[in-house]
Amino acid sequence: MKQDFKKTLPSYKAKLGTFEIIEIPKLQYLMIDGAGDPNTSKEFQSAIEALYPVAYKLKFASKLQLGKDYVVPPLEGLWWADNMDAFTDRRDKSKWHWTLMVMTPDWITGEMFGEAVETVRAKNAPIKLDHIRLETLDEGTCVQILHQGSFDEEGPTLDRLHNEFIPEHGYKMVKKHHEIYLSDFRKVSSDKLRTILRQPVAPTSR
């Protein structure tokens, strides 16, 4: 049977308008780094164009070599800035840094990843192909919420998350802001976009 991680992993489930504290297991991702406004940056588009061919080659390799088929998970992103107010107050996207990611099952090995990259290279190598890496992300305790609407409307929710919910529950922000794009923003109207907003946290006593 084809495994759909959006249905089986709690980390891909969130409630609309409700903050929840959740423990995220270690997960393996294809990752690629960049910076700048995602709406205008050619680097952002090039990163997506590099990630997906490799992600699908790994899916097919998993099915053929291991007999394990799965749905390629949605695009995800880690986001940060030197001053995190760039996400809540001014939404100054030119100051943003990002890591785009596609979750990859833990049975995918480094060797399989290398073979997938070379297969993609042999056909039509994306510009950013050699910038992709396979890496494990360990987020641990997180707060997350489902946001519906345009990305530019995330500011007030993030402000409540950062400045109200997290400190009021005895936590502080650690690591990087994480977004999971349950909708394909290339095909879905902005008012219907569904995005999980996640922030790793730690107790303030630490």
URPE-V516850 format. One record per pair of residues at least 12 apart in sequence whose C-alpha atoms are under 7 Angstrom apart, sorted by the first residue. I is the first residue (numbers start at 0). J is the second residue. If there is no record, write none. Layout:
# URPE-V516850
((I,J) (I,J))
This chain:
# URPE-V516850
((0,68) (1,68) (1,69) (1,70) (2,68) (2,69) (2,70) (3,69) (3,70) (4,72) (5,72) (10,23) (13,143) (13,144) (13,145) (13,195) (14,144) (14,145) (15,144) (15,145) (15,146) (16,144) (16,145) (16,146) (17,144) (18,142) (18,143) (18,144) (19,142) (19,143) (19,144) (20,140) (20,141) (20,142) (20,143) (21,140) (21,141) (21,142) (22,139) (22,140) (22,141) (23,138) (23,139) (23,140) (23,141) (24,137) (24,139) (25,135) (25,136) (25,137) (25,138) (26,135) (26,136) (26,137) (27,102) (27,103) (27,104) (27,105) (27,134) (27,135) (27,136) (28,100) (28,101) (28,102) (28,103) (28,133) (28,134) (28,135) (29,100) (29,101) (29,102) (29,103) (29,131) (29,132) (29,133) (29,134) (30,98) (30,99) (30,100) (30,101) (30,131) (30,132) (30,133) (31,46) (31,98) (31,99) (31,100) (31,130) (31,131) (31,132) (32,97) (32,98) (32,99) (33,96) (33,97) (33,98) (34,95) (34,96) (34,97) (35,92) (35,93) (35,94) (35,95) (35,96) (36,92) (36,93) (36,95) (45,126) (45,127) (46,127) (48,125) (49,125) (49,127) (49,128) (52,119) (53,115) (53,116) (53,119) (54,71) (55,71) (56,115) (57,112) (57,115) (58,71) (72,101) (72,102) (73,101) (73,179) (73,180) (73,181) (74,100) (74,101) (74,179) (74,180) (75,99) (75,100) (75,101) (75,178) (75,179) (75,180) (76,97) (76,98) (76,99) (76,100) (76,177) (76,178) (76,179) (77,97) (77,98) (77,99) (77,175) (77,176) (77,177) (77,178) (78,95) (78,96) (78,97) (78,98) (78,175) (78,176) (78,177) (79,95) (79,96) (79,97) (79,175) (79,176) (80,94) (80,95) (80,96) (86,154) (87,154) (87,155) (87,157) (87,158) (88,154) (138,199) (139,199) (140,199) (140,200) (140,201) (141,197) (141,198) (141,199) (141,200) (142,197) (142,198) (142,199) (143,195) (143,196) (143,197) (143,198) (144,195) (144,196) (144,197) (145,193) (145,194) (145,195) (145,196) (146,193) (146,194) (146,195) (146,196) (147,190) (147,191) (147,192) (147,193) (147,194) (148,189) (148,190) (148,191) (148,192) (148,193) (149,189) (149,190) (149,192) (169,202) (169,203) (170,200) (170,201) (170,202) (170,203) (171,200) (171,201) (171,202) (171,203) (172,198) (172,199) (172,200) (172,201) (173,199) (173,200) (173,201) (174,199) (175,198) (175,199) (176,197) (176,198) (177,196) (177,197) (177,198) (178,194) (178,195) (178,196) (178,197) (179,194) (179,195) (179,196) (180,193) (180,194) (180,195) (181,193) (181,194))
